[in-house]
Amino acid sequence: MSNENMGAALIAPHETVEGFAPLLRSANGGSSTPLWLRSLEACAASLVAAIMLLLLVAVVSRYLFSYPIIWVDELISLQFIWLAMLGAVIAVYRNEHLRLTALVDRLSVPLRDYVHAFALVAIAAVLLALVAPTFSYVQEEWFIRTPAMGIPNSFRVSALAFGVLGMLALVLRFARRSVPGRALVVAILLVAVVAGLCWLNSPQLAKLGTFSIVLFLVGFAAVCLAAGVPIAFCFAAGTISYMAFATQVPLEVMVNRMDEGISSLVLVSVPIFVLLGCVLDATGMGKAIVDFLASLLGHVKAGMSYVLLGSLFIVSGISGSKVSDMATVAPALFPEMKRRGNKAPDMVALLATGAAMADTVPPSIVLIVLGAVAGVSIAGLFQSGFVVAMVLLLMLVILARWKARHEDMRAATRAPLQRVGRLLLVAGPALALPFLIRSLVGEGVATATEVSTVAVIYALLIGHFMYGGVGLAKLYQMLVETASLSGTVLLVLGAASAMAWAITQSGVVQQLSQTLTTLPGGAWAFMAVTIVVFVLLGCLLEGLPAVLLLAPIMFPIAKTLGINDVHYAMVIVCSMNVGLMTPPVGVGFYIACKIGDAKPDDVMSAIWPYLLALIAGVAVIAAVPWISTVAL
């Protein structure tokens, strides 16, 4: 994966989960960027830079001068929601909204046209349904003034209206230019008939109770997901249908929940850590770490496997992203591993499961989002994540050593001590970054949000003086990529928050809580159910949407059973990552195959021992709470 694409690949830019790939290439008529899009990109890049500057000013003012600036949070909140919506619009144009294409890609070309038409019409229907409620919400917020700056909150939430209209305009444009007219007419009629039938039968649907939840929030969302509708719009389609046809709740409530889901200040660190991953890749800091570990361990049996796992562990603590980790480590190690007789399927299997192992190492973006939606201390999650990752690392190391028992080591030589020392000096500043992040959060110098900016500034300075630096043009490109990816993630977060609220208000959570808390075996049985559920959802939804959807529902049940919230969070994240890398559905599995240039069919048979090692590690983590809480 090229550096140019890395900004779009930090959380889940899947080859199997992509945007409107077949549609945009023809709709955009080439690679030239229109002026209006360049203007949006410039605004979005400026917002990322401005947020970073404000966060840095807040840290310096509070920590060095003991003078907190009270209006900073409000201004960042205003900028952040605009960044999210600008990014979401840019991501529609740039083909970066996340969707599942595994089923659509298996269809014949004529049938695929009809399915693509349905996907676009479904997205347009969702956005059309949100237009009036969004503008109504903006009007209502005019009477609410921000506490510190005293300006109407409409200036902030009008970003939602801009985002809805901008995405709708693009989707309509793509539908008109890229889908055959006949397929488009059929799709419009199908969506209109389904909506009409639901509207006519809404009194009966309102009486169905739990079945209406299953019909709309599961059935509608699943159909849209299978048809290739981006995940955020799948969640939104199910929630809007449920509210409109089975309840008396106005759709303004959904807009409000989306606003709440997107606007948490804790989430401001997500785009900044995304940018940090871009800087890591562009400066070569990750490669410096890989080279040092290879010189240290490359001469021992299974040494290159140890280097791969160790590099993923360390690099994850810098980038916060599985995809960035794999794309940094694989090209540096795979040629030497092949020379030593390692087979490509085994290398890719180790790469995939190693990336899953490292996802609890801070600054994990999943941990940040989980802490925000579940109300868990992010500092606590960061402290615990290192220890949990070490347990999974140990499991994979043991397996890698056993599998390397016949490795040919005749050509392997120990690196001279002088070379090891020289590489350590080069890699030292990069190796220090994960510990800098952890210590700043742990010591209370900076919050998880603020430390992201400190880390980026550190990486840029070290990268400039030691690794060649990042040019202004490249930095601008990374800022735009950060905005686009942040828009896709935050739109999923907003839609998932609205869906989780709808599920909670329906009463299903109370029924589910009663069932799960009375299972034979109590907390142990609940943990087993949790592992199975999040492995399955990790396969189907990709990790982040699974966390966003179920965390608000499952955490209260865990608390009722007396399970520590940090311990439960670790079990969720680890289980989800196992699912993410589990074939034949897990999207992370296909990303690893793409990065490692291996056929999925070949890797599929090789990855199971590694997945079993991860599952054994998850079982140990679930059974021994001390592992997750010892560092707190």
C-alpha positions as CSV (number, residue, x, y, z in Angstrom):
1,M,0.0,0.0,0.0
2,S,1.5,3.3,-1.0
3,N,2.2,6.2,1.3
4,E,-0.2,8.3,-0.7
5,N,-3.0,6.0,0.2
6,M,-2.1,5.5,3.8
7,G,-4.1,8.4,5.2
8,A,-7.2,6.8,3.9
9,A,-6.1,3.5,5.2
10,L,-5.6,4.1,8.9
11,I,-8.7,2.6,10.4
12,A,-10.6,0.6,7.8
13,P,-10.0,1.5,4.2
14,H,-10.7,-1.9,3.0
15,E,-10.4,-3.4,-0.4
16,T,-13.5,-5.4,0.6
17,V,-15.1,-2.5,2.5
18,E,-15.1,0.5,0.2
19,G,-17.1,3.4,-1.0
20,F,-18.9,3.7,-4.3
21,A,-15.9,2.3,-6.2
22,P,-17.5,1.2,-9.5
23,L,-19.6,4.4,-9.5
24,L,-17.3,7.2,-8.7
25,R,-14.7,6.5,-11.3
26,S,-17.1,7.0,-14.1
27,A,-19.1,9.7,-12.3
28,N,-16.2,11.9,-11.7
29,G,-15.0,11.7,-15.2
30,G,-11.3,11.4,-14.4
31,S,-8.9,12.2,-11.7
32,S,-9.1,16.0,-11.9
33,T,-10.3,17.6,-8.7
34,P,-13.0,20.3,-9.1
35,L,-12.6,23.7,-7.5
36,W,-15.4,23.2,-5.1
37,L,-13.8,20.0,-3.8
38,R,-10.4,21.7,-3.5
39,S,-12.1,24.4,-1.4
40,L,-13.7,21.9,0.9
41,E,-10.4,20.1,1.3
42,A,-8.6,23.3,2.1
43,C,-11.2,24.1,4.8
44,A,-11.0,20.6,6.2
45,A,-7.2,20.6,6.3
46,S,-7.3,24.1,8.0
47,L,-9.7,22.8,10.7
48,V,-7.4,19.8,11.5
49,A,-4.5,22.2,11.9
50,A,-6.5,24.7,13.9
51,I,-7.7,22.0,16.3
52,M,-4.2,20.8,16.8
53,L,-3.0,24.3,17.5
54,L,-5.8,25.0,20.0
55,L,-5.1,21.7,21.9
56,L,-1.4,22.6,22.1
57,V,-2.2,26.0,23.4
58,A,-4.5,24.6,26.0
59,V,-1.9,22.1,27.3
60,V,0.9,24.8,27.5
61,S,-1.4,27.3,29.1
62,R,-2.7,24.9,31.7
63,Y,0.4,22.9,32.5
64,L,3.1,25.6,32.3
65,F,1.2,28.7,33.3
66,S,-1.6,27.2,35.4
67,Y,-4.1,29.2,33.4
68,P,-6.8,27.1,31.8
69,I,-8.5,28.8,28.8
70,I,-12.2,28.2,29.3
71,W,-13.4,28.9,25.7
72,V,-11.0,26.5,24.0
73,D,-13.3,23.5,24.4
74,E,-16.3,25.3,22.9
75,L,-14.3,26.5,19.9
76,I,-12.8,23.0,19.3
77,S,-16.3,21.5,19.5
78,L,-17.5,23.9,16.9
79,Q,-14.6,23.2,14.6
80,F,-14.7,19.4,15.2
81,I,-18.3,18.9,14.0
82,W,-17.6,21.0,10.9
83,L,-14.5,18.9,10.3
84,A,-16.6,15.7,10.7
85,M,-19.2,16.9,8.2
86,L,-16.7,18.3,5.7
87,G,-14.8,15.1,5.9
88,A,-18.0,13.0,5.3
89,V,-18.8,15.0,2.2
90,I,-15.2,14.7,0.9
91,A,-15.2,11.0,1.6
92,V,-18.3,10.5,-0.5
93,Y,-16.6,12.1,-3.5
94,R,-13.3,10.3,-2.8
95,N,-14.8,6.8,-2.5
96,E,-13.9,6.3,1.2
97,H,-17.1,5.6,3.1
98,L,-17.0,2.1,4.5
99,R,-19.2,-0.6,3.0
100,L,-19.2,-4.4,2.7
101,T,-18.8,-5.6,-0.9
102,A,-18.2,-9.3,-0.4
103,L,-21.7,-10.2,-1.6
104,V,-22.1,-7.6,-4.3
105,D,-18.8,-8.6,-5.9
106,R,-20.1,-12.1,-6.4
107,L,-23.1,-10.9,-8.5
108,S,-23.3,-10.9,-12.3
109,V,-22.7,-7.5,-13.9
110,P,-26.3,-6.8,-14.9
111,L,-27.6,-7.7,-11.4
112,R,-24.9,-5.7,-9.8
113,D,-26.1,-2.6,-11.6
114,Y,-29.5,-3.0,-10.0
115,V,-28.0,-3.6,-6.5
116,H,-25.7,-0.5,-6.9
117,A,-28.8,1.5,-7.9
118,F,-30.6,0.3,-4.8
119,A,-27.7,1.2,-2.6
120,L,-27.6,4.8,-4.0
121,V,-31.4,5.2,-3.8
122,A,-31.3,3.9,-0.2
123,I,-28.6,6.4,0.8
124,A,-30.5,9.2,-0.9
125,A,-33.7,8.2,0.9
126,V,-31.9,8.3,4.2
127,L,-30.4,11.8,3.5
128,L,-33.8,13.1,2.2
129,A,-35.5,11.9,5.4
130,L,-32.9,13.8,7.5
131,V,-33.1,17.2,5.6
132,A,-36.2,18.6,7.3
133,P,-35.4,17.3,10.8
134,T,-31.8,18.6,10.5
135,F,-32.9,22.2,9.6
136,S,-35.5,22.1,12.3
137,Y,-32.8,21.1,14.8
138,V,-30.6,24.0,13.6
139,Q,-33.5,26.4,14.2
140,E,-34.2,25.1,17.7
141,E,-30.5,25.4,18.6
142,W,-30.5,29.1,17.8
143,F,-32.0,29.9,21.2
144,I,-29.2,28.0,23.0
145,R,-26.1,30.0,23.7
146,T,-22.7,28.5,24.4
147,P,-21.6,29.2,28.0
148,A,-18.2,30.7,27.4
149,M,-18.4,32.4,23.9
150,G,-22.1,33.2,24.1
151,I,-22.9,32.5,20.5
152,P,-25.9,30.5,19.2
153,N,-25.4,26.8,19.1
154,S,-26.8,26.9,15.6
155,F,-23.4,28.0,14.3
156,R,-22.1,24.6,15.4
157,V,-25.0,22.3,14.5
158,S,-25.5,23.9,11.1
159,A,-22.6,21.6,10.0
160,L,-25.0,18.7,10.2
161,A,-27.3,20.4,7.6
162,F,-24.4,21.2,5.4
163,G,-23.2,17.6,5.6
164,V,-26.6,16.1,4.8
165,L,-27.2,18.4,1.8
166,G,-23.6,18.0,0.5
167,M,-23.7,14.2,0.6
168,L,-27.2,14.2,-0.9
169,A,-26.2,16.3,-3.8
170,L,-23.2,14.1,-4.5
171,V,-25.2,10.9,-4.3
172,L,-27.9,12.2,-6.6
173,R,-25.1,13.3,-9.0
174,F,-23.5,9.8,-9.0
175,A,-26.9,8.1,-9.4
176,R,-27.7,10.2,-12.5
177,R,-24.3,9.7,-14.1
178,S,-23.2,6.2,-13.2
179,V,-26.3,3.9,-12.9
180,P,-28.4,2.7,-15.9
181,G,-31.7,4.5,-16.1
182,R,-33.7,1.3,-16.0
183,A,-31.9,0.1,-12.8
184,L,-32.4,3.4,-11.2
185,V,-36.2,3.5,-11.9
186,V,-36.6,0.0,-10.5
187,A,-34.6,0.9,-7.4
188,I,-36.7,4.1,-6.8
189,L,-39.9,2.1,-7.2
190,L,-38.7,-0.6,-4.8
191,V,-37.7,1.8,-2.1
192,A,-41.0,3.8,-2.6
193,V,-43.1,0.7,-2.4
194,V,-41.4,-0.6,0.8
195,A,-41.7,2.9,2.4
196,G,-45.4,3.2,1.4
197,L,-46.3,-0.2,2.8
198,C,-44.5,0.6,6.1
199,W,-46.3,3.9,6.3
200,L,-49.7,2.3,5.6
201,N,-49.1,-0.4,8.2
202,S,-47.5,1.9,10.8
203,P,-50.3,1.4,13.4
204,Q,-49.8,-2.3,13.2
205,L,-46.0,-2.1,13.2
206,A,-46.1,0.1,16.4
207,K,-47.9,-2.7,18.2
208,L,-45.3,-5.4,17.3
209,G,-42.9,-4.4,20.1
210,T,-39.6,-6.3,19.9
211,F,-40.4,-7.6,16.4
212,S,-40.4,-4.1,15.0
213,I,-36.9,-3.7,16.4
214,V,-35.8,-6.9,14.7
215,L,-37.5,-5.9,11.4
216,F,-36.1,-2.4,11.2
217,L,-32.9,-2.2,13.2
218,V,-31.7,-5.7,12.2
219,G,-33.6,-6.6,9.0
220,F,-33.5,-3.3,7.1
221,A,-29.9,-2.6,8.2
222,A,-28.8,-6.1,7.2
223,V,-30.4,-5.8,3.7
224,C,-28.7,-2.5,3.2
225,L,-25.4,-3.9,4.4
226,A,-25.6,-6.9,2.0
227,A,-26.5,-4.5,-0.9
228,G,-23.3,-2.5,-0.3
229,V,-24.8,0.5,1.4
230,P,-22.1,2.2,3.5
231,I,-22.2,1.1,7.2
232,A,-23.2,4.5,8.5
233,F,-26.2,4.7,6.2
234,C,-27.2,1.1,7.1
235,F,-27.4,2.1,10.8
236,A,-29.3,5.3,9.8
237,A,-31.7,3.5,7.5
238,G,-32.7,1.1,10.2
239,T,-33.1,3.8,12.9
240,I,-35.1,6.2,10.7
241,S,-37.4,3.4,9.6
242,Y,-38.0,2.3,13.1
243,M,-38.7,5.8,14.4
244,A,-40.9,6.9,11.5
245,F,-43.0,3.7,11.1
246,A,-43.0,2.1,14.6
247,T,-42.9,5.0,17.1
248,Q,-44.2,8.5,17.6
249,V,-40.7,9.8,18.1
250,P,-39.9,12.8,15.8
251,L,-36.8,12.4,13.6
252,E,-35.3,15.5,15.2
253,V,-34.4,13.2,18.1
254,M,-32.2,11.1,15.7
255,V,-30.4,14.3,14.6
256,N,-29.9,15.2,18.2
257,R,-28.4,11.7,19.0
258,M,-26.1,11.9,16.0
259,D,-25.0,15.3,17.2
260,E,-24.3,13.9,20.7
261,G,-22.5,10.9,19.2
262,I,-20.2,13.0,17.0
263,S,-19.5,15.9,19.3
264,S,-17.8,14.3,22.3
265,L,-14.5,16.2,22.9
266,V,-12.8,12.9,23.7
267,L,-13.2,11.9,20.0
268,V,-11.1,14.9,18.9
269,S,-8.1,12.7,19.4
270,V,-9.2,10.4,16.6
271,P,-8.3,12.6,13.6
272,I,-5.1,13.7,15.4
273,F,-3.9,10.1,15.9
274,V,-4.9,9.3,12.3
275,L,-2.6,12.2,11.3
276,L,0.1,10.7,13.6
277,G,-0.1,7.5,11.7
278,C,0.4,9.4,8.5
279,V,3.5,11.1,9.9
280,L,4.9,7.8,11.1
281,D,4.6,6.4,7.6
282,A,5.9,9.4,5.8
283,T,9.0,10.0,7.9
284,G,10.1,6.4,8.1
285,M,10.0,6.3,11.9
286,G,8.3,2.9,11.8
287,K,10.9,1.4,9.5
288,A,13.7,2.6,11.9
289,I,12.1,0.6,14.6
290,V,11.8,-2.5,12.4
291,D,15.5,-2.2,11.3
292,F,16.7,-2.0,14.9
293,L,14.6,-5.0,16.1
294,A,15.8,-7.0,13.1
295,S,19.5,-6.3,14.0
296,L,18.8,-7.4,17.5
297,L,16.8,-10.6,17.0
298,G,17.2,-11.5,13.3
299,H,19.9,-14.2,13.9
300,V,17.9,-16.5,16.3
301,K,15.4,-19.1,15.3
302,A,12.0,-17.5,14.7
303,G,13.8,-14.3,15.1
304,M,12.1,-12.5,12.2
305,S,8.7,-13.6,13.5
306,Y,9.7,-12.1,16.8
307,V,10.7,-8.9,15.0
308,L,7.4,-8.8,13.2
309,L,5.4,-9.2,16.4
310,G,7.6,-6.8,18.3
311,S,7.4,-4.2,15.6
312,L,3.7,-4.4,15.4
313,F,3.5,-4.0,19.2
314,I,5.8,-0.9,19.2
315,V,4.5,0.7,16.1
316,S,0.9,0.3,17.2
317,G,1.8,2.5,20.2
318,I,2.6,5.3,17.8
319,S,0.1,5.1,14.9
320,G,-3.0,3.8,16.8
321,S,-4.1,1.9,13.6
322,K,-3.9,-1.7,12.6
323,V,-3.7,-1.0,8.9
324,S,-0.9,1.5,9.2
325,D,1.0,-1.0,11.4
326,M,0.8,-3.8,8.9
327,A,1.7,-1.5,5.9
328,T,4.7,-0.2,7.8
329,V,6.1,-3.6,9.0
330,A,5.4,-6.1,6.2
331,P,7.4,-4.5,3.4
332,A,10.5,-4.2,5.7
333,L,10.4,-7.8,6.9
334,F,8.7,-10.1,4.4
335,P,11.7,-10.3,1.9
336,E,14.1,-11.6,4.6
337,M,11.5,-13.9,6.0
338,K,10.9,-15.5,2.6
339,R,14.7,-15.9,2.1
340,R,14.7,-17.9,5.3
341,G,12.1,-20.3,4.1
342,N,8.9,-18.8,5.6
343,K,5.9,-19.4,3.5
344,A,3.8,-16.4,2.4
345,P,0.5,-17.7,3.9
346,D,2.2,-18.1,7.3
347,M,3.7,-14.7,7.2
348,V,0.4,-13.0,6.3
349,A,-1.3,-15.0,9.0
350,L,1.2,-13.8,11.6
351,L,0.9,-10.3,10.3
352,A,-2.9,-10.3,10.6
353,T,-3.0,-11.8,14.1
354,G,-0.1,-9.7,15.3
355,A,-2.0,-6.5,14.2
356,A,-5.0,-7.8,16.1
357,M,-2.9,-8.4,19.2
358,A,-1.4,-4.9,19.1
359,D,-4.8,-3.1,18.9
360,T,-4.9,-2.6,22.7
361,V,-1.6,-0.8,22.7
362,P,-2.2,2.9,23.2
363,P,-2.9,5.1,21.4
364,S,-5.5,2.7,20.0
365,I,-8.3,4.6,18.3
366,V,-10.7,1.8,19.2
367,L,-9.9,2.3,22.9
368,I,-10.4,6.1,22.6
369,V,-13.8,5.6,21.0
370,L,-14.8,2.8,23.4
371,G,-14.0,5.0,26.3
372,A,-16.1,7.8,24.9
373,V,-19.2,5.8,24.2
374,A,-19.1,3.6,27.3
375,G,-17.9,6.2,29.8
376,V,-14.7,4.3,30.7
377,S,-11.6,6.0,31.7
378,I,-9.4,6.3,28.6
379,A,-6.3,6.7,30.8
380,G,-7.3,3.4,32.5
381,L,-7.7,1.7,29.1
382,F,-4.3,3.0,28.0
383,Q,-2.7,1.7,31.2
384,S,-4.3,-1.7,30.9
385,G,-3.8,-2.1,27.2
386,F,-0.1,-2.7,27.4
387,V,-0.4,-5.6,29.8
388,V,-3.3,-7.2,27.8
389,A,-1.3,-6.9,24.6
390,M,1.6,-8.6,26.3
391,V,-0.5,-11.7,27.1
392,L,-1.6,-12.0,23.5
393,L,1.9,-11.3,22.3
394,L,3.2,-14.2,24.4
395,M,0.6,-16.6,22.9
396,L,1.7,-15.7,19.4
397,V,5.4,-15.8,20.2
398,I,5.1,-19.4,21.6
399,L,3.2,-20.5,18.5
400,A,5.7,-18.7,16.2
401,R,8.6,-20.5,17.9
402,W,7.0,-23.9,17.6
403,K,6.3,-23.3,13.9
404,A,9.8,-22.2,13.2
405,R,11.4,-25.3,14.7
406,H,12.6,-26.4,11.2
407,E,13.6,-22.9,10.0
408,D,16.9,-22.8,8.0
409,M,19.3,-20.6,10.0
410,R,22.5,-21.4,8.1
411,A,22.6,-18.1,6.3
412,A,21.6,-16.0,9.4
413,T,24.4,-14.0,11.1
414,R,24.4,-12.0,14.2
415,A,24.6,-8.2,13.5
416,P,27.7,-6.5,14.7
417,L,27.3,-4.7,18.0
418,Q,28.3,-1.5,16.4
419,R,25.5,-1.8,13.8
420,V,23.0,-2.6,16.5
421,G,24.1,0.5,18.5
422,R,23.9,2.7,15.4
423,L,20.4,1.5,14.6
424,L,19.3,2.0,18.2
425,L,20.4,5.6,18.0
426,V,18.4,6.1,14.9
427,A,15.3,4.3,16.3
428,G,15.6,5.7,19.8
429,P,13.4,8.8,19.4
430,A,10.7,6.7,17.6
431,L,10.9,4.0,20.3
432,A,10.4,6.7,23.0
433,L,7.1,8.0,21.5
434,P,4.8,5.3,22.8
435,F,6.2,5.7,26.3
436,L,5.9,9.5,26.0
437,I,2.2,9.1,25.1
438,R,1.5,6.7,28.0
439,S,3.4,8.8,30.6
440,L,1.8,12.1,29.6
441,V,-1.7,10.6,30.1
442,G,-0.8,8.6,33.1
443,E,0.8,11.5,34.9
444,G,-2.1,13.9,34.1
445,V,0.0,16.3,32.1
446,A,-2.3,16.0,29.1
447,T,-5.6,14.3,28.5
448,A,-6.0,11.5,25.9
449,T,-7.2,14.2,23.5
450,E,-4.4,16.6,24.1
451,V,-1.6,14.1,24.1
452,S,-2.4,13.3,20.4
453,T,-1.3,16.8,19.5
454,V,1.8,16.6,21.6
455,A,2.6,13.3,19.9
456,V,2.2,14.7,16.4
457,I,4.3,17.8,17.1
458,Y,7.0,15.5,18.6
459,A,6.9,13.2,15.5
460,L,7.1,16.1,13.1
461,L,10.1,17.6,14.9
462,I,11.9,14.3,15.2
463,G,11.0,13.3,11.7
464,H,12.3,16.6,10.4
465,F,15.7,16.4,12.1
466,M,16.4,12.7,12.0
467,Y,14.3,11.0,9.3
468,G,14.1,13.5,6.4
469,G,11.0,15.4,7.4
470,V,7.7,16.0,5.7
471,G,7.3,18.6,3.0
472,L,4.5,21.1,3.1
473,A,2.7,19.6,0.1
474,K,2.8,16.2,1.7
475,L,1.7,17.5,5.1
476,Y,-1.3,19.2,3.4
477,Q,-2.2,15.9,1.7
478,M,-2.0,14.1,5.0
479,L,-4.3,16.8,6.6
480,V,-6.9,16.2,3.9
481,E,-6.7,12.4,4.2
482,T,-7.1,12.8,8.0
483,A,-10.2,14.9,7.5
484,S,-11.7,12.4,5.0
485,L,-11.1,9.4,7.1
486,S,-12.3,11.2,10.3
487,G,-15.6,12.0,8.5
488,T,-16.2,8.4,7.6
489,V,-15.5,7.2,11.2
490,L,-17.5,9.9,12.9
491,L,-20.5,9.5,10.6
492,V,-20.6,5.8,11.6
493,L,-20.3,6.9,15.2
494,G,-23.2,9.3,15.0
495,A,-25.5,6.8,13.2
496,A,-24.5,4.0,15.6
497,S,-25.2,6.3,18.6
498,A,-28.7,7.0,17.3
499,M,-29.4,3.3,16.7
500,A,-28.1,2.4,20.2
501,W,-30.4,5.0,21.7
502,A,-33.4,3.6,19.7
503,I,-32.6,0.1,21.0
504,T,-32.3,1.3,24.5
505,Q,-35.6,3.3,24.4
506,S,-37.5,0.3,23.0
507,G,-37.0,-1.7,26.2
508,V,-35.1,-4.5,24.5
509,V,-32.0,-3.7,26.6
510,Q,-34.0,-4.3,29.8
511,Q,-35.2,-7.7,28.5
512,L,-31.7,-8.5,27.3
513,S,-30.3,-7.5,30.6
514,Q,-32.7,-9.7,32.5
515,T,-31.9,-12.7,30.3
516,L,-28.1,-12.2,30.4
517,T,-27.9,-11.6,34.1
518,T,-29.9,-14.7,34.9
519,L,-27.8,-17.1,32.7
520,P,-26.5,-20.2,34.5
521,G,-22.9,-19.3,35.5
522,G,-23.5,-15.6,36.0
523,A,-20.6,-13.4,35.1
524,W,-18.7,-16.3,33.5
525,A,-21.5,-17.2,31.1
526,F,-21.9,-13.5,30.3
527,M,-18.2,-13.2,29.4
528,A,-18.5,-16.3,27.2
529,V,-21.6,-14.7,25.4
530,T,-19.7,-11.4,25.0
531,I,-16.7,-13.1,23.4
532,V,-18.9,-15.0,20.9
533,V,-21.0,-11.9,20.1
534,F,-18.1,-9.6,19.5
535,V,-16.1,-12.2,17.5
536,L,-19.2,-12.5,15.2
537,L,-19.8,-8.7,15.0
538,G,-16.1,-8.1,14.4
539,C,-16.4,-10.3,11.3
540,L,-19.5,-8.7,9.9
541,L,-19.3,-5.0,10.8
542,E,-15.6,-4.3,11.3
543,G,-14.5,-3.5,14.8
544,L,-15.4,0.2,15.3
545,P,-19.1,-0.1,14.3
546,A,-19.5,-3.2,16.5
547,V,-18.1,-1.3,19.5
548,L,-20.3,1.8,18.8
549,L,-23.4,-0.2,18.5
550,L,-23.2,-2.6,21.4
551,A,-20.9,-1.0,24.0
552,P,-23.7,1.3,25.5
553,I,-25.9,-1.8,25.8
554,M,-23.5,-4.3,27.2
555,F,-21.6,-2.3,29.7
556,P,-24.5,-1.6,32.0
557,I,-25.2,-5.4,32.1
558,A,-21.5,-6.1,32.9
559,K,-21.6,-3.5,35.7
560,T,-24.7,-5.2,37.1
561,L,-22.8,-8.5,37.3
562,G,-19.9,-6.8,39.1
563,I,-17.4,-6.9,36.2
564,N,-14.8,-4.2,36.2
565,D,-15.4,-1.8,33.2
566,V,-11.7,-1.8,32.1
567,H,-11.5,-5.6,32.3
568,Y,-14.7,-5.9,30.2
569,A,-13.5,-3.3,27.7
570,M,-10.3,-5.3,27.1
571,V,-12.3,-8.5,26.5
572,I,-14.5,-6.7,24.0
573,V,-11.6,-5.2,22.0
574,C,-9.7,-8.4,21.9
575,S,-12.7,-10.5,20.9
576,M,-13.6,-8.0,18.2
577,N,-10.1,-8.1,16.8
578,V,-10.2,-11.9,16.5
579,G,-13.4,-11.5,14.5
580,L,-11.9,-8.8,12.3
581,M,-9.1,-11.2,11.2
582,T,-11.3,-14.3,10.9
583,P,-12.0,-15.6,7.4
584,P,-14.0,-15.8,5.3
585,V,-15.8,-12.6,6.4
586,G,-13.4,-10.6,8.5
587,V,-12.4,-7.5,6.6
588,G,-9.0,-7.2,8.4
589,F,-8.1,-10.6,7.0
590,Y,-8.4,-9.4,3.5
591,I,-6.4,-6.2,4.2
592,A,-3.6,-8.3,5.5
593,C,-3.7,-10.5,2.4
594,K,-3.6,-7.4,0.2
595,I,-0.6,-5.8,2.1
596,G,1.2,-9.2,2.2
597,D,0.5,-9.9,-1.5
598,A,-0.9,-13.3,-0.8
599,K,-4.0,-15.2,-2.0
600,P,-6.8,-15.2,0.7
601,D,-7.5,-18.9,-0.2
602,D,-3.9,-19.8,0.7
603,V,-3.8,-17.7,3.9
604,M,-7.2,-19.0,5.1
605,S,-5.9,-22.5,5.9
606,A,-2.7,-21.1,7.6
607,I,-4.3,-18.5,9.9
608,W,-6.4,-20.8,12.1
609,P,-3.6,-21.9,14.5
610,Y,-2.8,-18.2,15.0
611,L,-6.4,-17.4,15.6
612,L,-6.7,-20.2,18.1
613,A,-3.7,-18.8,19.9
614,L,-5.4,-15.4,20.1
615,I,-8.7,-17.0,21.3
616,A,-6.7,-18.8,24.0
617,G,-5.3,-15.4,25.0
618,V,-8.7,-13.8,25.1
619,A,-10.0,-16.7,27.3
620,V,-7.1,-16.1,29.7
621,I,-7.7,-12.3,29.8
622,A,-11.5,-12.9,30.4
623,A,-10.8,-15.5,33.2
624,V,-8.2,-13.4,35.0
625,P,-9.4,-9.8,35.7
626,W,-6.0,-9.1,37.4
627,I,-4.4,-8.9,33.9
628,S,-6.5,-6.0,32.9
629,T,-6.5,-4.2,36.3
630,V,-3.0,-4.6,37.6
631,A,-1.7,-1.5,35.9
632,L,-4.5,0.7,37.1
